[in-house]
Each structure stands twice: as structure tokens, then as C-alpha cells.
Amino acid sequence: MPARRLPDVCAAAALSLAVLTVACARRQAGRFAPETTSAPAASGPTLAMVNGQWLLQGRFVARTRYVVDGTLRDGIRGKPDSTIDLQRAFVNPPFGEAHNHNIESSSRIDGVIARYLRDGVFYVENPDILPRSRFALAGKVNVPTGVDATFANGGLTSPGGHPLEIVSRNVERGSWTAADGEGAFYWEIATAGDIARKWPAILGQHPDFIKVYLLYSDQYERRMRDSTTIGWRGLDPSLLAEIVQRAHEASLRVAVHIEDAADFRTAVAAGADQIAHMPGFRGDERVQLADPAPYTLSDADARAAAQRGVVVVTTLGGAAELDPAGSDSVTRRALDALNRRNLTTLLRAGVRLAIGSDSYRDDSKAEAQYLHTLGVLSDSALVQLWSSETPRAIFPGRRIGTLAAGDEASFLALACDPLRSFACTDSIRLRVKDGRMLASPSPAVKR
């Protein structure tokens, strides 16, 4: 059978009804295995992918690969059912988004998913969602034609703590009701008794992981007495270790929202698995950064995180919205300097990172581009972070993030080498997810 040639960008839509209804074989292994995964499909045809350059062990290698029952193989018995000519494209794992709340049930979800797929982002972590919204996504996510997503459901916070103000705004707009607050989008935890009493209900909503909010935890007592800090406070830090212990007993990871370096230290010391922001990601409560000291990580902070295997999610790209030559130029320069310093400190200690944007109207593409402007990571290191470390941080235990034999057959075919030029991550010529070629998303999808 003659090989099909890889289409260019303009012709990619012609493959929208291509072959490949291949199974999506999931390998959930290890201590923490999120429940939400793609549903297995019936096995499909065996596919040969010829004339491709595959990212293997840090370099691109020319090799013929095969897709068999949704996984990659280096060889098969007999002949393939179909052959695709990759025309020497550079084959890279898909990208991840380790912090975003826009995978939710809404009128815009189809456009959101199309944007993710267009940008090559196949794996998303949503660290706070209404349970009713999450379960309404059935058939949209964790299927071969959509993104794979993992959810925390509602986060644990203090009375009057973040994200109460988000619920209040949505109730005022008429899009939510009061029932979407406590016990849904968040859980108010003031004492150890609250943990014990509410824990069965928290687990009863079947979260993939647990989200906890810390906001200026070293000021917890003062903020609880100050009514002006509603929405700018979080969990009593003395309760975090018990929550982590309970979560780990239930084989659930714990992700902790932080604001400053004190929160970072508290989360690491309590045994958190993931830190959902970097200190100072949005400046202070006035979205400024007059004093970077409270947000600056020390070498000791980084060493402690590295020793415990904590994953730190970036969420720094909001700084890019500030014009470096405009009225916010002072804040922009201060944030850039803080972000460079903290990234350098974490990388020097060997801390695991993941790319997340927390940008409701976007995905992790802009976050990765902002990180590139900081000049801390090389092009090859940034590609590795976005396409390997981030997906595995979202779905630990799954065989994603690499393209070895036996890994899931999800990948991107790029027109040029992203290890030499990070801009090549935007040159996607073909998308394959769970062994299925995806149609080229319409350029009309708006950000």
C-alpha cells in the first residue's frame, strides 16, 4: 500500500476523516493514579509511520515506528494496515498544561478544547472545579478526540478564604448559586474536627487529587481577624500535614496554592506533592511588587523541595501582560527579575518543574513563551519541561512524555527541530492522539 504523505499546514484538514480508530491503552501505575482517563476503544488497524525523526533520549533519531492498539512499537509481525509518510518531520511528545480552570462544562468548552489541540496541548490539570461541571464533561475530555484532564474538585480553605470571592462574583452575575460555594467549589476548614467531619464527603466526590489553599500562611491569625482580607487568606497552616496524610492514605496527591515563600516552605514541610504556583506569581495583594523579599526563594527552600520530590508549577506568564515600556514597566521588570531568580534557584537544586498558566482565556503556550523570554532555560530544556515533565506531573504513572516502545501513541509532528529553536513548537504539521490523527483545528478559533 503506498505511503500517505504528511500534509502541510494548509492541507492538514484533508486528513480529518483519516484512518485510525486505535485503542487508547492506559497504563495507570505507581502510587498516585488519577481516575479520569480515556475510555478504552476497540483495537484498530496497525499503522506504520515512516520517514520521521523521533525524539528519543534527548535527540531526534530517524526511524520507522508503528502504532499498535494505541501504543508505539519499533517493529511488528507482518504488514501494517496503513502507512503514513512523515516527510522527515520532527516527532515530539504533546505538551501539558499543569494549571488551568477552563476545562469545565460551559458553552465555550468546544472552542477551548479545539484551542488546546491546535496548540498541541493534550494534557490538562484543573485544580479547582465545580463537581457538577466536571461530571458534565463526560464525552468531551479523556477521550481520543479531546484533551485528557485531571480534576481536584473543590479546594480546601479557611472560612472567608480564597476562592470564596470567585463564588460570590459568579452568584452576583447569576451564573452560580449559593449551593456552588461550600461543599462544591470550596470546603471551609477551620479545625481538625472539620477535616474529620467533611473528609468522607470530600472523598465521596471522587477527586483525582486534593487542592489546598495557603495565602500568606505566616500571617494566618492576623488575617482571620481582619475582615478586609476575605479572599486573601487560606487554610490554617497547622492543619495541612493532617490533610496531606489523609490524602496519601487515600492514594491522592496534594497540590497547594501558595502566594509567598513562607507558603512554599509550609507546603514542602507538610509533605505536599505539588506547589500550584511560584511565589509572587501575581505580585502582592495590589498586583504590584514593591518588595520582592517575601517572595524570594532561598537555596535551602529549593533543596528541601528537591529532596521531597515536590513538583512546582510555574504560572508566571501573567507578567507578560504588563508592557515593559508602559505604565506598569517597573512592576514588569520587578516580576521578571524575581521570576528569573526563583527559577534559577529551583533549577540549581534540581527541583521538578511543570508548566502551568492559570490563564482562563488561554493555555500553556503563552506561559511557555514567557518562560522562554526569561532566558533561564535553554530551548531544549524548555521543550523537555513542556512536553515531558509537565504531562508526567499531571498524570504520574502513565506512559506519556516520551516516545519509547510501549508508550502511548500520542505525538506531534513538527516542521523543524524544537531543540534548536523553541519557535518550532508552533510548527505543528500533524497531531496524533491515542493512535488517532486529529483534524487540523480551525485557525478561526479565538483566544
Buried (B, 14 or more C-beta within 10 A) or exposed (E): EEBBEBBEEEEBEEBEEBBBBBBBBBBBEEEBBBEBBBEEBEBBBBBBBBBBBBBBEEEBEEBBBBBBBBBBBEEEEEEBBBBBBBBEBBBBBBBBBBBBBBBBBBEEBEBBBBBBBBBBBBBBBBBBBBBBBBBBBEEBBBBBBBBBBBBBBBBBBBEBBBBBEBBBEBBEEEEBEEEBBBBBBBBBBBEEEBBEEBBEEBBEBEBBBBBBBBBBBBBBEEBBEEEEBBBBBBBBBEBBBBBBEBBBEEEBBBBBBBBBBBBBBBBBEBBBBBBBBBBBBBBBEEEBBEEBEBBBBEEEBBBBBBEBEBBBBBBBBBBBEBEBEEEBEEBBBBBBBBBBBBBBBBBEBEBBBBBBBBBEEBBBBBBBBBBBEBEBBEBBBBBBBBBBBBBBBBBBBBBBBBBEBEBBBBBBBBBBBBBEEBEBBBBBBBBBBBBBBBBBBEEEBEE
